[in-house]
Amino acid sequence: MLPSLGQPRIPRVMTASGIVPGLDRADAAADADAYAASVASDDQSDQPPRERTIIVANQLPIRACRGADGAWEFSWDQDSLLRQLKESLRAHQGRAHMDFVYIGGLRDDIPAEDQDKVALELYERFRCVPAFLPDDLRSRFYHGFCKQQLWPLFHYMLPLSPELGGRFDRDLWKAYLSVNKIFSDKILEVINPEEDFVWVHDYHLMVLPTFLRKKFNRVRLGFFLHSPFPSSEIYKTLPVREEVLRALLNADLIGFHTFDYARHFLSCCSRMLGMKYESQRGYIGLEYYGRTVTVKILPVGIHLGQLQEVLNLPETGLKVAELIKEFRDRGRIMMLGVDDMDIFKGISLKLLAFEELLTQHPEYRGKVVLVQIANPARGKGKDVKEVQDESYAMVKRINEAFGQPDYQPVILIDRPLHFYERMAYYVVAECCLVTAVRDGMNLIPYEYIIARQGNEKIDRILGLSPFTRKKSMLVVSEFIGCSPSLSGAIRVNPWNIESVAEAMDKALHTGEGEQVLRHEKHHKFVSTHDVGYWANSFLQDLARTCQDHNKRRCWGIGFGLRFRCVALDTSFKKLAVEQLVYAYRKASTRAILLDYDGTLMPESSFGKMPSSKTINMLNSLCRDEKNLVLITSTKTRATLSEWFSACEDLGLAAEHGYFIRLERDAEWETCGLATDFSWKQIAEPVMKTYTETTDGSIIEDKETAIVWCYKDADRDFGSCQAKELHDHLESVLSNEPVSVKADLNYVEVKPQGVSKGLVAKRMLSTMQELGLPPDFVLCVGDDRSDEDMFEVITTAVDGPYLSPGATVFACTVGQKPSKAKYYLDEPADIKRMIRALARVSDQELAMEEGEDPPYPFLAGDDTSTDDTWLN
């Protein structure tokens, strides 16, 4: 266990099976002494327990290098978002003492003989748990599946040919799964599942939530995707699309930078998994097997403190002064681009637009300079080389066409720059151009805004007074994640070269007053929505989403990546036949409500009749004068005609308390419902209109009801059409005695009052009016139509319809969210339950008539496991 959990301070970092680094008897004794001292110290402190978050990402926020003596030296990577998150978050109220543990890989290969020592050092100094991966596995995971398959697909590149992104490779997918499993195992080494939050980052680890949820059903788990999420038409080309979606849904909170990314994810869940989502007081929620998975939309911010520190560096001031001499003092206007050298950053499109600007506006020649900082690409391959070659060729062509002896239109900087150098370029640039064709977020515009705001030192170098209002101009692609939050920027379609050139011209011509207003609007947002604000907001929502975890009972079901966790109310439990039989024996008046489809008979048995033994069991219940039995069914009248005949042949009649209600298809035999269905002549033509315009939809005529089904139609379009149809039908049938109901995959019109809930209520009411309020109620069903019945039965407790102290059993088939308080696993369990009750009734009847019991068992042996009756 961890030190914070009341155990000696043993590092839970296992780098090989059976090895705990740094642990021997002497170490254990020393650690125990240190722990005792720390406990004594802690006892004197009044501070509350410190919250802890485990941050999991592909790479740790650590830089590693070899020292002169060959030893490994480690330091924080100040440019890492994960490091910035920690520093900035602690400035927020209530987060100052939050602990963090990082889990991830290292950029450098650590020899096997050094891994134990390195793991121990990283955990003790930095609270980092490294996941050491073999070179081959890491290459197939990162450069293979992540960079060749997921990354291009998420940026809308389909593998139409081997040259356009990698084709799906099952071996690479297995490597991806293996690495996610390794990272999950590292979490197990340090996690306290009852206390810790786990925050997983980015597309490298999208199936990790499944591995972790398998181990801890109630783990508090969040996931944030830092890349775009593609539209469903793109995403569904992924051969493992459902596995990845279901894995993400094993998280409690899923974060995206923009609404577009979240919308695409929700659309995929709807189209591929048949799920519905809804807004709940400003939050988007997905119901997934009883769990509410929350979707959060919030763009990440910059580390404001770090940028301000860099602006204060002497080196930054010197670089700013140098750039002023190079550009402003020579009458040059700098436009700046900062991008990685990869296929999605649109460097070549930007150069084409700048070439168009100089072509269409000769007055800018000799005055405007585009400085393009090209950071090294994070991936590698043929496409990166092509981008580099194309960019160099374009720069050469533009400079040759428009250059002058003392004027170079495009300056391409492809060497690594220090961060202070980049900040200096931001300060001097009059306009920043970010024209990526697809990017998850891109914080370059945010950094530019903060740099242009400057500080007193920078103002003096620029020759500005303390009261000068700052200004800036941004031209940003509409396909990057930060675009929606920069409402004052000039948004462009980077593929439209002429449009981008016009935007550059507009930025150069915008008046100073308007530039000030745009800058101030952006600075207000960027300075208040920094990385700490983003992290704090995410963790707050994660805590809110998980606050009811301990109030629910959880079961893990499914194998492999189809694993999911079913969360149910703590009062929901499996029905014990012994408990049921005991209450059944004691009761003097019983009400029994049984569904037919999926309960008495499996759904797969459509068209089959129950066996004579099943009917005999029901006969035993119905012959018991204490019982009133109600059976519901969705079968058609024609299908159930044999069912009626079989019951009559066995002597079942109304005087035995045996009733049959045909849901939708026939009136309750003893109720005499109206048989006027003239309203169908109004409803059916309307439904036909929507059927003709909605591929995959059909109309089902159910004798007493008519249903428009769109299960096989496009889910989004079908749902939209269903809403329109529902409103249309309510309008044209407003004067008819019918109700219009819309649910998942169907719209139904049926006579008013036809529902299982109403029938159950009428049944209890009738028994109460006859002076026979039941003291035992059993209600069993399996689908949504039975939920109304469950609600009526459970809310009737302590009401006028039941005897005081009545025992109520509302039972659903299968472990799933339900208004019932009990469940049984399958229809076979229902038959066993009915058999046990039938034996009691037959036993009581035999005893009354002075006969021997009809079954070879003693009273009390009601739970016999003999299953011959099920045949």
N, C-alpha and C positions, 0 to 999 in steps of 0.2 A: 504493500500500500504506500501511498505518497506520504511525505512528512506531514502535510496539512490534514491528513486523515487519521492521525493518531498512531503512527507507526514510526520506527526508527528511520532515519533519513537515508534510505537506500534508493539510489537512482533507478527509476523504472525504465531504463534504456537498454533493451536487450538487442545486441547486434548479431548474435548467433544463438541457435537453439540451445537452451540450458545454461547460457552464460550471462551472469549479471556483473558488468564491469565494476571493479573496485571493491568487490565484496569478499572479505575473508573474516576470520574470527576477530582479529585485532581491529579491522575496520568496523565490524559490527559493534564491538564494545565501545569504540570511540564515538560512533554514530549514536549509540544509545545514550551515552553521557551527554553529548551535544543536544540530543532531543530532550532529555530531562531538564537541562538548563533552559532550553527554549520554552518548554511548557511552563516552567516556573516564571519566566519572563512574561509569557502570554497571559498567565493567570492574573498578573498585576495590571494588565491592560484592559481598558474598558472599550476598546475598539470592537465594532461588530466584525463577524467573519468576512473575509475579503472575497469578493466575487472572482471567479476565474473563467477565462475564455480560452479555449484551445483553438488556435488558428491553423488551418491546414491548407497548404498550397503546394504547387509543384516545386517551388524553390524556396529555401529559407532566406530570410533577409540578412544573410551573412556573406562577407567577402573572405576568401581564404587565399593564403599565399605561403610559399616556403621562405623561411628566414635564411640568413646567411649560414646558420649551422644546420640547415636542412630540416629544422622543426617546423611544424605547421603553426601559422599565426592567423588569428581570426579577429574580425572587427565587424561592427554593424554596417550594413549597406544602407547609407542614408537616403539613397534614391528609391529604395524599395517601398512600395505602398504599404506593405504589412508593418514595416518599422514606423512609417509616418503615422499610420493608423493608431498605434499604441501611444506615441508621444502626444499627438493632437487630442486623442480621446481623453487622456488624463486631465486635460484642462477643463473638461465639462463637469458640472456639478454631480457629485455622487460617484464619479469614476476615478478619482485621484488615486485610490488604493487598489484598483482592479489589477489582478494578476493575469499574465498572459503566458501561454506555452505555445511555442511554434513547432509545427511538424512539417517537414518537407525535405527535399533533396538539396544537395550542394552542386554548384557549377563545376567544381573540380573533382577529379577522380581521386579518391582516398584509397591507398593500398590496403589490402585486407589486414595486414599486420598492424596498421595504425588505427583501424576503425574503432576498436574498443576505447582506446585512449581519447580519440577525437570525440566520440559520442559522450563520454563522461565530461570532458572539458566544455563542450557546447551546452550540455544540460546545466552544469553548475554555474557557468559564467553568463549564459545568455537565455537559459530556459528554452533551449532549442533541442528538438529530438530529430536527428537526421535519419532519413531512410536511404540506406546505401543500396544502390541498384547495380547489378552486373552491367558491364558496358553494352553487351548485346541486347539485353532486355531494355535498358534505358533508350538505346537507339531505336528499337522497334516501337517502343511506347511513344517517345517524344517526336523524333524525326519521322517515324512511321505513321502510326495511327493519328496522333494529334495534329501534326503539321501537314501530312499528305492527304488526310481524309476529313477529319472534323473541321480544321481551320478553313480550308477552302470551301467546304460545304456551308459553313456558317457565314461565310462571306459571299455566298451566292454563286460559287463556281461549281458547276456540275462536271463530273468526270466523263464527259462525252467521248473522250479519247484518252489514251495514256498520256498525251502531252498536256491535257487540261486537268491536272490534278490526278491523284492516285485512284485507281479502281479499288473497290472494297476487297480487303485481304483478310480472310478469317484468322490467319496467324497473327497479324497485327492487332486484331481485335482481342485475341487471347492475351497478348502482351499487355494491352490496355487494362484488361480485367485483372491480370496478375499484379500490376503495379498498384491499382486501386485497392486490391486486397492487402498488399504490403503496407500501404499507408493506413488502412483501417486497423491492421494489427498494431501499428505504432501508436495509434490512438488508445487502443486497449491497454497499453503499458502505462499510461499516465492518467487516464480518465477516472473521475469520480462521477458515475452516471446520474447520481441524485442531485449533484450540486453544479456541475460544470455546464457551460454552454460550448457547443462545437460549431465553428464557422468555417465552412469549406468554400474555397475560392476557385472558380473558373472551370473551363471545359475539360481540363486535364483530368478532373476527378469527379465526373458526373455520375458514375455508378457507385461511388463510395458510400452514399447514404444507405443503399440497400445492405451492404456488408455490415455497417454499423448498427442499423436498425434491427438486423437479425440478432445481434448480441444483446442489445438493450432496447426493448420495445418503447420505453419512455424517454429515451435520450432526447435532449433539447438541441435540435440540429437545424442550422441554417445554411443556405447555399446561395452564393452570389455569382452570377455569370457576367464576366467582364467583356465578353465578345458580343456581337449581334446574335440574335436568335432568328433564323430564317423563316420565311413564310411556310405554311404547311405544304404548299406545292413543291417547294425545294426540300424541306426536311423529310417528307415522306419517301424520298428516294433512298434514304439511309436504310440499309437492310436490317439494322438492329434498332429501328426507330422506337418500337414499343418498349424494348428493354431499357433504353435510355430514359424515356418518358417516365416509366414506372419507377425507375431508380430515383429520379429527381423528386417524384411525389412521395418518396419515403423521407424527405426533409419536411420540417414544420414550416419553414419560411423560405421562399425562393425570391431572390432579388434580381431586378433588371435595371439597366440605366434609363430606358425610355419606355413609354407606353407601347410603341410599335413592337419592341422586342417581347414585351409581356403579352400583347395581343396575339402575336404569332404563336407563342407557347400555349396560350389558352385555346387558340384555334386548333392546334395539334391535339391537345387533350380531348377536345370536343369531337373532332373528326376521326381520330384513331382509337380513342378509348371510350367514346360515347359519354363523356362527362359533361356536366353542366356547371357553370360558375355564376356567381352573383356577387353584387356589391353589398357589403355588410358594414354600414356606418362609415363609409369611406374606404374600406378595405375590400380587396377582391379575394374571395374565398372559393376554394374547390373542396367539395365533400368527397373524400376518398376513403371508403370503408369505415365510416364513422369518425374519421379524423378530418379536421378542417386544415387544409394546406393553404396558407396565406401567400398571396403574390404581392410583392412590394416593388414600387417604382420610385427610384431615387438615384440620380446621377452622383457618382463619386466626385469629391472635390480635391483641391490641392492642399498641401501642408503649408499654411500661411506663415507659420513661424520660421520654417526652413527658408522660404523664399526671402523673407525679410532679413534673415541672417546673412544670406548670400549677397543681398543688395548692400549690406553694410561692410562687406569685405573690402579692404584696400585694393585688392586685385580687380574687383568689379569696377571701382571708380577709375582706375588706370585704363582699363579696357574701354570703358565708355568714352573717356577723353580721346583715346586713340581713334575710335570709330567716328567721333565727331569731326576730327581733323580729316579723316579719310572720305567722309561723305558730306556732312552738312556744311562744313567750311568751304567745300568745293562746289557748293550749289547742287548737290545730288540728293535725291529723295530715295530712301531705302524702303523697298518692299521685301518682306521676309517670309520665307517658307522653312519649316522645320519638320522633316518627315523621315521615317525609316525607309531604307532603300528596298521596298518590296512592291509587289504588283498591285496592292490595293491602296497605296497612298497617293496615287495619281500624280506623281512628279512629272511624267511626260506630258500629261494633259495640261498641267499648270504651265509648263514651258511653251506648249503650243499656244495657249491663251496669251501668254506674255508676248510671244512672237506676233500674234494677231494684233495686240495692243500697239506695238511699235509700228506695225504696218499701217494700221488705220489712223494712228495719231503720230505723225512725224515730229510733232512738237515735244514729245517725251524723249526723243533720242538725245542722248548726251546728258539727260537730267535724271531719269528714273533707272534705278538699278535693282535687279532682283537678286537677293542673296539667298541661295538655297542650301541649307544645312542638311546633308544626307547622312543620317545615322546608319551604322551597319545593320543589315537585315538580321532578324532574329532566327530566321530559317536559312536553309541552304538548298541549292538545286539549280536546275537549268533556268527556271523562270527568273530567279534573282539575277543571274548573270545577264539575261536578256534585258532586264530593266536597267541594269547598270550601263550596258553598252548603248542602249537607246538614249538614255539620259546624257551620257557623255557626247554622243553624236549630235544631239539637239543643241546642247550648250555650245559646241564648236560651231554649228551652223549659224546660230543666232549671233554669236560674237563676231563671226566673219561677215555677216550681212549688215549688222548695225553698229559694230564697234568703231571706235575712233582711236587715234594715237593715245589719248589720255582717258579713254572711256571704254569700259567693259560692261555691256548690258547685263550679263548673267555671271555671277560669281558662285561657283559650285564648291562647297566645302565638304569633302568626303572623309576628312580625318576626324577622329574622336575629339570632341571639345570638352573642356572642363565646364561644369555647370555655371560657374561665374561668367565664362565667356558667352555662353548662350544667353544668360540674363542681360549681359551688356548689349547684345544684338537686339533683344526685345526692347530695351530702353530707347535705342536710337531709331528703330524702325517706325515709320509713319503708318504702315499698314501691315497686318499679318495675314497671310494667305494659307488656309487649310482646306485643301480641295480633294481629300481622299474620296475614292469611289465607294468605299465601305469601311467603317471603323467602329469598333464597339463604343468607345467614349472619346478619347483624344483630349488630353489636358493642356495641349499647347496654347489654345486661346485663353485659358484661365491664367496660365503663367504669364502670358503676354500682358493681360490686364493688370496684374499685380505689379509687374515690372514698370509699366507705363505710369502707374500711380507713384512709384518711386518713394523717396524719403528726402529729408533735408540735405543729406550729403549729395545725393544724385541731383537734386534741384540746383545746388551751387555749381556743380560741374556743367549742368545744362544752361546755367545763367538765368534760372527762373526764380521769381520771388516766392516767399512762403505762401502767398495768397493766390498764386496762379492756379487756376482750375485746369486739371489734367485732361488730356484728350487721347483718343485712340480710334482706329478703324479696323474692323474685322471683315474679311470675306471668307465665309465658311461653306463647306459642302452641306447639303441637306441630308446627306447619307451618313453623317457621323453622330455619335450619341450626344455630344454637347450642344448640337444645333438647337434643339427645342428650348434650352435654358438661356440662349443668347438671342433674345428677341430684338436687340438693337444691331445685330450683325446683318450684313448683306448676304443672304442665302442664295446659293447657286447650285445648278445641276452641273457637276464637273465634266459631264460628257458633252455638254453644249459649249464648245470652244468660244463661239462668238459671245454667248451670254456671260461667260467668265471674264472675257476681255472687257465687256461693257461694265461689269461689276468693278473691275480694277479702275477703269476710268472714272466711275462714279465715286469710288473711295478717294481718288486723288482730287476730285472736284468738290467734295463735300465741304461745306463751310465750317469754320472753326467752332461756331456755337453749337451746331448739330453734332460735331465730333465730341464736344464736351458732354452733351446730354447722353449720347450713346455710351460713352465711357463710364459716366457716373452710374447709369442704369446697370451696366455690367458689373462694375466694381462692387456695388451694393450686394448683388447676388453672390458673386464669387467669394467675397470676404466673409459673408455670413453662412455660406454653405461649403465649409471646408471639409477636409477628410474626417476631422473629428466629429463634425455635425452628422456626416453621413454614417459613420460607424456607430455613434450614439443612437441615432434614429433606428438603425437596423437592429441593434441589440435590444432596444426598448420594445420593438415590435416582436422580436423573437421571444422575449420574456412574456409579453402579453399573449402570444399565440400558444405558449406552452403552459400557461398558468393553471389549466385544468387537467394537466397530464395525470396527476395523482388522484383525480376524481373519476377516472375512467379505468375500466378493466381492459387489458390488451391481450390479444392473441396473435401470434405470428402464423400466417398460412401461406402456402405456395412454396415451390422449390426454385432454387437458383435465382435468376434475376426477376422471376415472377413473384418473388416474396413480397408480401405486404402485411401491414399490421392492422388488425381490426380492433377498433376502440369502441367499447360499449359501456353503458352505464354500470356502476358498481352493483346495482341491484339486479342486473341481468345475469341469470345463471341457468345452468342446465337443469331441466325438470327431473326430479328424482321420483321414480315410479313408486317407491315405497311411501314417500310423503303424500303422493296423489291418492294412492289406494287407501291410506289411513283416513284422509279427509273424506273420501268417497264413502267409506264404510259408516262414518259417523253421521253423514248427512241424511236428512229426512225428505228434502225436496231438491232435485238437481236439474240444472239447465246445462245442456251440452250442445255446443255449436262447433261443427266440423266442416272445414273446407274440403272439397273433393279433388280439384286439380292441383297436383303438386303436394298434397297432404295425404289423403287416403290413397291416392294413386299417383305415381311419379309422373312428371310432365312428359317424359319420353314415351309414356304408355298411351298416347293419344289414339282413340279408336278402340281400345281394349276395355273390356268390362271387368269389374272386380270379380274375384273368384267367389264361389258359393260359400267358402269358409269365411271370407271377409264379410259377406252379407250375414252369415250366421252370427258373427261376433256383434255386428250392429243390431241384429235381431234380439240378441240377449240384452243389449242396453235398452232397446225400445220396448221390450216386454216388461221391463221393470217399471211398476206403477209410480215409482219415485222420480222417474226421469222424463224430461221433455227434451227431445233431440231435434236439432236443426242441421240440415246438410246444405251447403251452398255449392254451386257449380257454375262454370262458364261453358260447359258443353252445350251443344245445340239440342233442341228438342228431339230431333231425329236420332241423334246419338244416344240420348238417354231413354229412348222408348224401351229398349231392352232392359235397362236398369229398372224402370218402373215395373215391367212385367216380372222380372226376377224377384222384386220386393213383394209383389202381390202373390206370386207363387209360394213364397215363404210365409205368407200370412201376415205381412206387415201392412198395417192400415192406420188411419188417422187416430182411431181410438187407443192405439198403443203409444200415442204421443210422437209418432214419426212424421216429420214434415220434410218436404223437399222444396227448395227454392232454386229456380234456375236464374242465375245472375245474368242480366241483359236479355236472355233468350226466352224467358217465359215468366208469367206471373207466379207469385207465391200461391201455391195450390189452394190454400185455405183463406187467402186474403181477398180474392176477387178484384185484382187491379183492373183499371180501365184498359180496354183493348182498342182504343181509337188511335191509329197511327197515321192519320192523314197528314200530320206534320212532316212525314218523310218526303212527301211530294214537294215540299218547299226546300228541305235540307239537301236532298240528294243532288238536284241540279247545281246548287252552289258548290258542293263538294266536287262534282265532276269538272267544274271550271278550274279549280285548283289542281285537280289530278292531271289535267291536260297540260298545265304549265309547270308541273313539278315532276321531273323524271324520277322514277323509283317509288312514287306514292301510289297507294291503292285505296279502294273503298270496300269496307266489309259490312255487309248487311246482317245484323244480329237479331232479326225478328222484332225485338222490342227496342233495339238501339241501332244506330248507324255510326260507323267509326271510320275516320280518315287516318290512315297510317302512313308515316313517312320514314319508317325505319331504314329503308334502303335508298333514300334520297340523300343528296348532299346535306350534311347536318346543319350548316349555317343557313343555307337557303331554305331547307325544310322547316327549321325553327322559325324563320322570318315569315314564311308562308302560313305556318300554323297559327301564329299570332294574328295575322290578317284574317285568316279563315275564322278563328274564334270570334273576333269582333264582328265579322260579317254575319255569322250565324246568329249571334246574340241579337243583332239588329233585326234580321228578317224573322226571327222566331220569338220576338219579344212578347207576342200575345198568345203564344202556345204554351201548354202545360208541360214544358220540357226544360231540362237543364243542359247547358253546354259546358263541357269540361275539357281543358287542355292539359296534357301531361307529357312526359318524355316519350316522344315518337308517335303520339296520336292525339287526335281531337275527337271527342265522343259526344253524341247527342242522345239522350235517353229521357224517358218520362220522369218527371219530378218525383222524388221520394224513393227512387229505386237505388238503394245502396245497402250494403251489408250492415253498416252502422245503424241505419234506420230500422232495418228488420230486427237486429239484435235488441234495439231499444223497445220495439213493439212487442217482441217476445217477452222481455222482462216485465213490461207494463201489463201485458195480458195476464201473466202469472200472478202479478201483484193484485190485479182486479179480481181474480178468482180466489183470492185469499191463500195463494200458494207461493209466497215470496221464497225464492230459492236460498238455501244456505250453502250451496255448492255450485260453482259456475266453472265450467271448463270450455275454453274457446281456443281452437287450434286453426292456424292458417299459414300461408307461406308467401304471399305476395302483397303488393301495395293495396290491392282492393280489400285486404283483410285488416289493414291498419285502422280503418274507421270502426270496425267491429271491436278491435282491441281497446281503442280509446273509450268506447261506450262501456265496455265491461269493467275496465280498470277504474273509471271515474264513478261507476255505480256503487263502489264500496262505501259503506256508511250512508248510502242514499236511501230513498223511500222504496226502491224496487227490490232490495235484498233484505234478508233477515239480519238482525243484529249479529255481528260476529261471523258473517258469511265468509267462506273461503273461496278466493277467486284465483284461477289459474289461466292466464293469457299466455299462450305458447306459440312461437313461430318456428318454422322449419329452417334450420341453418343458423349459424352464428353471423348475425348481421344487425345493423342498427334497426331498432324496431320499438314500437310503443308497448310491445309485450314485455313481460318481466321474466319469461322463461323461454328456453329453446330446446329443441331436440334436433339431432343432426340430419335425419333423413326420414322419408315416409316409412321405411321399415321400422324405425323406432316408434312411430305413431301407431302402427299396427300392434306392436308389442304392448304399448300402453293400453290400447283398446281391449286387447286380449285379457290383460290383467283386470280391467274394470268389468269386462263381460263375465269373467270367472266369478267375481264377487257377486254380481247380480244373479247368475245362475245358482250360485251356492245359497244365496239368501232365499231364492224362490224354492229351491229343493227343500230347504229346512222348513219353510212355511207349509209345504205340502207333505212333509214327513217322509221325503224320499232321500236316497243316497245322493251325495254331491255328484254331478255329472263328470267331474275331472278327478283323476287319481292324485290328489294332493291334499294336504292338511290346511286348515285355515291358517293363514299367516305365510303360506308358501306362494304368495301371489306374484313374486318376482322370479318365478322359474324361468330359466333361460332356454327352455325347449322351444325351438323355432318351427316345429312342424306345421303349426297353424298358419304360418306365413305363406305356405305353398298354395 
